[in-house]
């Protein structure tokens, strides 16, 4: 599924890479230069609602964002291409 639409040939695959760091997480992804994206976060898939963590406008080729995980036991992230 790409950006919520199965089989869309006009979109590149969106893949958010998540790595642990000493202070939390490092989120990164390969972007299409000049494209807008949004990273969303949710504390629970069953009861939680997705909230915007950060919007990226006119993205460079690679986007890297640091995220503190202090006080959270479980968190989910997703990457959305914004028109």
C-alpha positions in Angstrom: 0.0 0.0 0.0 1.4 3.4 -1.0 0.2 6.5 0.7 -3.1 4.8 1.6 -3.7 3.7 -2.0 -2.9 0.2 -3.1 -1.1 -0.2 -6.3 -0.6 3.5 -7.2 2.0 3.5 -10.0 2.5 7.3 -9.8 4.0 7.3 -6.3 7.4 6.1 -5.1 7.4 3.7 -2.1 7.4 5.5 1.2 9.7 4.0 3.8 10.4 5.5 7.2 13.6 4.2 8.7 13.7 4.2 12.6 16.9 3.7 14.6 17.5 3.9 18.3 19.9 6.5 19.6 21.2 7.4 23.1 18.5 10.0 23.5 15.6 8.4 21.7 15.1 7.7 18.0 16.3 8.9 14.6 13.7 8.9 11.9 14.9 9.2 8.3 13.6 8.7 4.8 14.6 9.2 1.1 12.4 11.9 -0.3 11.5 13.2 -3.7 13.2 16.6 -3.7 10.7 19.5 -3.4 7.9 17.2 -2.2 5.8 17.8 1.0 5.6 15.1 3.6 4.1 14.6 7.1 5.4 12.3 9.8 2.6 11.1 12.1 2.7 9.5 15.5 0.3 7.3 17.5 0.7 5.8 21.0 -1.6 2.9 20.3 -2.9 1.4 17.1 -6.2 0.1 18.6 -7.4 3.2 20.5 -5.1 6.0 19.5 -5.5 8.6 16.9 -2.7 9.7 14.5 -1.2 13.1 15.3 1.2 15.2 13.2 4.7 15.0 14.6 6.3 17.1 11.9 5.5 18.5 8.5 8.3 18.7 5.9 7.9 21.2 3.1 10.0 21.2 -0.1 12.0 18.2 1.2 15.6 17.6 0.4 16.8 14.2 -1.0 17.2 12.8 2.6 15.2 13.8 5.7 16.6 13.1 9.2 14.6 13.9 12.4 15.5 13.2 16.0 12.7 12.1 18.3 12.9 11.8 22.1 11.1 8.8 23.5 11.2 9.9 27.2 8.0 8.8 29.0 6.6 6.6 26.2 6.4 2.8 26.4 5.0 2.2 22.9 4.8 4.5 19.9 4.1 4.1 16.2 5.2 6.3 13.3 4.0 6.7 9.7 5.1 8.7 6.8 2.5 10.4 4.5 3.1 12.2 1.2 1.1 15.4 1.2 -0.2 16.9 -2.0 
